[in-house]
Amino acid sequence: MLAERYYRDGEFEKATQLFKSLFEKNKYNTAYLKRLVSSYQETSKFDEVEKLLKKRLLEKPKHTYLNVELGYNYEKQQQKETAKIYYDKAINSIKTNNNMGGLIGRLFNDNALLDYAVLAYKETMRYNPNANYEIQIAQIYGEKGAFKEMFVSYIDLIDKNENYLNSVQRLTSRYITDDRLNENNILFKKALIRKSVSNPKNVWNVLLSWLFVQQKEYEKALIQEKALFNRNPKNIVNIINLGFNSFNNKAYETAKKCFDFILEKSPFIEQVLTANLYTVKIAIVTNQENIESLFEAIFNRYGKKSATLKIQLEYADYLTFKKNEPEKAITVLTTAKAIAKSKFQQAEIKIKLGDVHVFTGNYNRALIYFSQVQTSIKNHPLAQKARFKVAQTSYFKNDFKWAFAQLKVLKASTTQLIANDALDLFLIISDNQPKDSLDLGLQLYAKADLLAFQNKNTQAIDTLQKVIIDYKGQKIEDEAIFKQANLFAKINRFQDAINNYTQIIALDKEGIFVDDSLYLIAEIYESKLNNTEKASEYYQKIIFEHPSSIYLVDARKKYRKLRGDIVN
């Protein structure tokens, strides 16, 4: 430790003495040798290095890795031709002494001699079929910017051992983007297709499907997954997961095809019911007309029982927030409550019952249900969700002190989504509670929040407009403008949303919502209004004016993509 400290502090004379002593007692420790050699070189004692390494080679001629260090010693003296002689000796030794190949490759890599490192690893694999250095080779190619060769190496690695699939996906994801025209995406796809032609395997379909998902080409991913299913029906699970992924990314058409496929092919009732659940979810989110009949057909076929509980909860949610029929929803949930088999199912039903009672303004009844969940399954994520619902309901009924107390606890929730929601509401209350007893602005804002919760978006927008007018210049003004902007975007009033976000930026260039507003404007222009020029303008503002923003990385990536750069 002392030797290392001297070395890192640049006291190389002291480091030399200690590493010399350490190496003499531990002649097989390459780390001590490396540090001793480096300490000599830092003090220009190249002759000492040469004597040390040549002596060691005479003592241990099989330690051919020492030729790498000897060659590098000449390289540091600008004697490149002599250096090459020793590098070649190290490489040539692998043929008869391939157990040194891995170390030789690593030393070349440590000395930034990347081409030699690749050559050493390849020679080692050539003479030792059991050796596998494809991952090291691929990483070196990535470091050099030779992405075509890098992708080929990663694919060769999987060809030798499919257990590396997850690692390759993780490593490759650093270089590809969601843009199918990105040069790296094209190179990876070409390498995959070439390999699949020369050596067909299921794993190439898996990787192609994964690539298409990264590029948000879910339809193409589905084609690959169907091919895998035809070879092995167990792969139906991948189609379910692709359905979830497509749904979460609003690719509803592909999601529908995935779940239709499950309904047609799966022999397992759990998978069939999951597919039915997402079929109605897709119908709801895409505003189809036959939603009631879809639910009716499912319940007629599979019954209202424990197995269809999630579909019953979805039906209650639909009746309440889409059809404005909360009493009918309560009947559905009360029936479900009687057949629920576990305390966790009971908890889910009670949370939904609480939501319905909040919708109707029956806050006390809602609080009873939420509190029952908290008590019955302590420390479970559903209990944390129920605690948040207690805080939210207390906020809706203007009991801000009790809501604040609950949110204080929830900020540290282990469930990230709950923690984020709790923090947002915590900040709204803490930032906007007045010093005196009158909190009329916060009450009006909470009313707008309740209307948004009830899916009464137009009324919520109107209420927020009253907050903006009546409490101009107060902290709650920018909260109201931002909330209203989000609601405008939700109901596709995109220009109104942009106007609001622009107003927030103008109000306070250092405000907490400024980078959010810039990013959301850019997103609207890019994905909703197809105005890439304006989108680029706002992404650029985040990059140059808000370098500490959480959106910086994403904004830079999207800006480069819109500009047509190759994003690595």
C-alpha positions, -999 to 999 in steps of 0.1 A, spaced: 0 0 0 28 24 8 45 15 -25 13 22 -44 8 55 -26 43 66 -35 37 56 -72 3 74 -74 18 105 -58 46 106 -84 74 97 -59 88 71 -82 123 67 -66 106 57 -33 81 35 -52 110 18 -71 127 7 -39 96 -8 -24 84 -25 -55 119 -39 -61 118 -54 -26 83 -68 -31 91 -83 -65 123 -100 -52 101 -118 -26 73 -125 -51 88 -133 -85 55 -146 -100 35 -114 -91 31 -97 -124 15 -66 -108 46 -59 -87 68 -64 -118 46 -41 -139 48 -14 -112 86 -18 -108 91 -15 -146 68 15 -148 86 32 -118 120 27 -135 106 41 -168 91 72 -151 126 80 -139 141 72 -174 160 42 -161 153 22 -192 186 2 -190 175 -11 -155 142 -23 -171 161 -40 -199 185 -58 -175 156 -68 -152 134 -82 -180 162 -100 -199 175 -116 -167 140 -128 -159 136 -142 -194 168 -161 -190 156 -175 -157 121 -183 -170 122 -186 -208 86 -198 -208 74 -165 -194 72 -151 -229 48 -123 -218 80 -105 -207 87 -98 -243 57 -74 -244 72 -53 -215 106 -55 -231 93 -43 -264 73 -15 -247 105 -4 -230 121 2 -264 89 18 -276 92 44 -249 127 52 -261 113 57 -296 131 25 -308 100 12 -327 118 -13 -349 134 -30 -319 101 -29 -300 85 -47 -329 110 -75 -327 100 -83 -291 63 -78 -298 65 -104 -326 84 -127 -303 56 -125 -278 30 -132 -305 50 -161 -321 54 -178 -287 17 -183 -284 19 -212 -309 39 -234 -286 30 -217 -253 -6 -207 -257 -13 -207 -219 5 -174 -219 -17 -160 -247 -43 -144 -224 -17 -126 -203 1 -114 -234 -31 -100 -248 -39 -82 -216 -4 -67 -214 -6 -54 -249 -40 -39 -241 -27 -24 -208 0 -7 -229 -26 6 -254 -12 -16 -282 -46 -26 -293 -39 -42 -326 -13 -65 -310 -38 -73 -282 -64 -84 -308 -38 -104 -326 -26 -121 -293 -62 -131 -284 -69 -144 -319 -37 -164 -319 -45 -179 -285 -80 -190 -297 -64 -204 -329 -41 -227 -310 -64 -234 -281 -99 -241 -292 -111 -240 -256 -100 -204 -251 -126 -177 -256 -114 -140 -258 -142 -127 -281 -155 -104 -254 -120 -88 -249 -116 -85 -287 -150 -69 -291 -143 -44 -263 -110 -34 -280 -127 -29 -313 -153 -7 -296 -124 13 -280 -109 17 -315 -142 27 -330 -142 -4 -353 -178 -11 -347 -183 -35 -375 -156 -58 -362 -169 -53 -326 -204 -66 -335 -189 -95 -354 -169 -105 -323 -199 -102 -300 -219 -124 -324 -190 -149 -326 -190 -150 -288 -227 -160 -288 -220 -185 -315 -196 -203 -292 -216 -199 -261 -252 -187 -260 -250 -181 -223 -234 -148 -232 -266 -135 -248 -277 -112 -220 -241 -98 -216 -239 -91 -254 -273 -74 -253 -262 -52 -224 -228 -43 -240 -243 -38 -275 -270 -15 -262 -243 11 -256 -238 15 -293 -271 12 -309 -301 36 -307 -338 36 -314 -330 49 -349 -330 20 -374 -310 42 -399 -282 47 -374 -250 33 -389 -243 11 -359 -278 -4 -360 -273 -12 -396 -239 -28 -390 -252 -49 -361 -282 -61 -382 -260 -70 -412 -236 -90 -390 -265 -108 -375 -281 -117 -408 -247 -128 -423 -243 -151 -393 -278 -164 -395 -273 -174 -431 -239 -191 -426 -249 -208 -393 -287 -208 -386 -297 -208 -349 -327 -197 -329 -305 -172 -310 -302 -150 -341 -340 -146 -342 -339 -137 -305 -312 -110 -312 -331 -97 -342 -363 -94 -322 -343 -76 -295 -328 -52 -320 -363 -44 -335 -376 -37 -300 -347 -13 -294 -357 4 -327 -394 4 -316 -402 -18 -347 -425 -40 -327 -442 -55 -358 -409 -68 -371 -400 -82 -337 -433 -101 -337 -424 -118 -370 -392 -131 -353 -410 -142 -322 -436 -161 -343 -408 -179 -361 -393 -189 -327 -427 -201 -315 -431 -223 -346 -399 -240 -337 -407 -243 -300 -442 -234 -285 -425 -226 -252 -414 -193 -268 -450 -180 -265 -439 -163 -233 -417 -140 -255 -448 -129 -275 -466 -121 -242 -436 -99 -232 -435 -83 -266 -473 -75 -262 -466 -58 -228 -437 -39 -243 -457 -27 -273 -486 -17 -251 -464 3 -227 -448 21 -257 -483 28 -272 -478 5 -302 -513 -7 -297 -518 -23 -331 -489 -46 -326 -499 -52 -290 -533 -63 -302 -517 -88 -327 -496 -102 -299 -525 -108 -276 -547 -121 -304 -520 -147 -311 -520 -157 -275 -558 -161 -276 -555 -183 -306 -524 -204 -297 -520 -206 -259 -533 -237 -241 -528 -220 -207 -557 -203 -191 -535 -177 -172 -520 -166 -205 -554 -165 -222 -569 -143 -194 -539 -120 -195 -544 -116 -233 -581 -109 -227 -572 -83 -201 -549 -65 -225 -574 -68 -253 -599 -47 -233 -571 -23 -221 -563 -17 -258 -599 -12 -267 -603 14 -239 -572 33 -247 -580 34 -284 -616 44 -277 -633 15 -295 -671 12 -294 -676 -24 -284 -659 -23 -250 -690 -33 -230 -696 -63 -252 -659 -73 -249 -662 -74 -211 -695 -92 -213 -681 -119 -236 -652 -125 -213 -673 -129 -182 -698 -151 -200 -670 -174 -211 -648 -174 -180 -671 -162 -153 -666 -136 -125 -642 -155 -103 -608 -152 -87 -590 -160 -120 -607 -131 -137 -602 -106 -109 -578 -83 -128 -604 -81 -156 -631 -72 -131 -609 -45 -117 -604 -31 -152 -641 -32 -158 -648 -13 -126 -622 13 -136 -638 16 -170 -673 21 -156 -661 47 -132 -636 69 -151 -648 64 -187 -686 57 -184 -692 78 -152 -711 49 -137 -695 46 -102 -725 28 -86 -723 0 -111 -686 -2 -105 -691 -6 -68 -715 -35 -74 -689 -52 -96 -662 -47 -69 -684 -58 -41 -691 -91 -60 -654 -95 -66 -646 -89 -30 -668 -119 -20 -648 -143 -42 -613 -130 -37 -591 -158 -24 -561 -140 -9 -555 -109 13 -536 -94 -16 -565 -98 -40 -587 -82 -12 -562 -54 -10 -564 -47 -48 -602 -46 -47 -602 -23 -17 -578 1 -33 -601 2 -64 -632 6 -42 -614 35 -25 -607 51 -59 -644 48 -69 -655 65 -36 -630 93 -42 -645 97 -76 -679 102 -60 -667 125 -33 -672 99 -5 -638 106 10 -643 91 44 -654 58 29 -624 58 6 -601 64 35 -615 34 54 -607 11 25 -572 25 20 -565 23 58 -577 -13 59 -551 -22 31 -523 -5 51 -531 -25 82 -537 -59 65 -505 -62 45 -479 -39 62 -447 -32 43 -461 -46 10 -460 -24 -21 -498 -24 -21 -497 -10 15 -474 18 3 -498 25 -26 -527 26 -1 -507 51 21 -502 73 -9 -540 71 -17 -547 82 20 -524 112 14 -539 120 -19 -575 117 -7 -567 139 24 -553 164 -1 -584 163 -22 -606 170 9 -582 199 18 -567 182 49 -533 193 39 -516 187 73 -525 150 74 -516 146 37 -483 162 43 -475 139 73 -482 108 52 -462 120 22 -432 127 44 -430 90 52 -437 79 16 -409 100 1 -385 72 11 -407 45 -3 -390 15 -18 -414 15 -47 -399 42 -70 -432 52 -87 -449 57 -53 -419 77 -40 -419 100 -71 -457 106 -69 -453 112 -31 -425 137 -37 -444 156 -64 -475 160 -41 -453 167 -11 -437 196 -30 -470 210 -41 -483 212 -5 -450 224 11 -444 251 -16 -479 264 -15 -492 263 21 -496 300 31 -482 313 64 -517 323 76 -547 299 79 -561 308 44 -550 283 18 -576 291 -8 -552 289 -38 -541 254 -27 -577 244 -22 -586 255 -57 -556 237 -71 -565 205 -53 -600 208 -67 -585 209 -102 -563 179 -93 -594 160 -82 -612 168 -115 -581 155 -134 -582 124 -113 -619 120 -122 -609 123 -159 -629 155 -161 -600 172 -180 -618 202 -195 -633 212 -161 -598 207 -145 -583 231 -171 -610 257 -164 -604 255 -127 -566 258 -132 -573 289 -153 -590 305 -123 -560 296 -101 -537 313 -127 -558 344 -128 -566 348 -91 -532 339 -77 -510 355 -103 -474 361 -90 -477 335 -63 -458 302 -62 -489 283 -72 -492 301 -105 -464 282 -123 -477 249 -108 -511 256 -123 -497 266 -157 -476 235 -158 -505 212 -147 -528 229 -173 -502 224 -200 -500 186 -193 -538 184 -195 -538 203 -228 -514 177 -241 -535 149 -228 -565 160 -247 -545 168 -278 -546 206 -276 -509 207 -284 -506 243 -293 -522 254 -261 -498 231 -242 -468 247 -260 -482 282 -251 -483 272 -215 -449 257 -214 -435 288 -231 -452 309 -205 -435 290 -177 -401 295 -193 -408 333 -196 -420 336 -160 -387 324 -145 -357 312 -165 -343 295 -133 -377 279 -123 -380 243 -115 -403 236 -145 -381 252 -171 -362 222 -183 -393 200 -181 -411 226 -203 -383 228 -229 -382 190 -231 -420 186 -234 -422 212 -261 -395 194 -280 -414 161 -276 -446 176 -289 -429 191 -319 -411 159 -327 -438 132 -320 -471 150 -323 -466 179 -348 -438 164 -369 -418 196 -368 -383 183 -364 -367 218 -369 -385 232 -338 -379 200 -319 -342 203 -325 -343 240 -314 -357 230 -280 -335 200 -274 -305 223 -282 -317 247 -255 -315 220 -229 -280 210 -240 -265 245 -239 -287 262 -213 -294 234 -188 -263 212 -186 -274 198 -152 -309 188 -164 -321 152 -160 -331 154 -196 -296 163 -209 -285 128 -221 -318 121 -238 -320 156 -253 -285 153 -267 -292 119 -282 -324 131 -298 -309 163 -311 -281 144 -328 -305 119 -342 -326 148 -357 -295 164 -370 -285 132 -388 -254 124 -367 -241 89 -362 -249 84 -325 -225 59 -308 
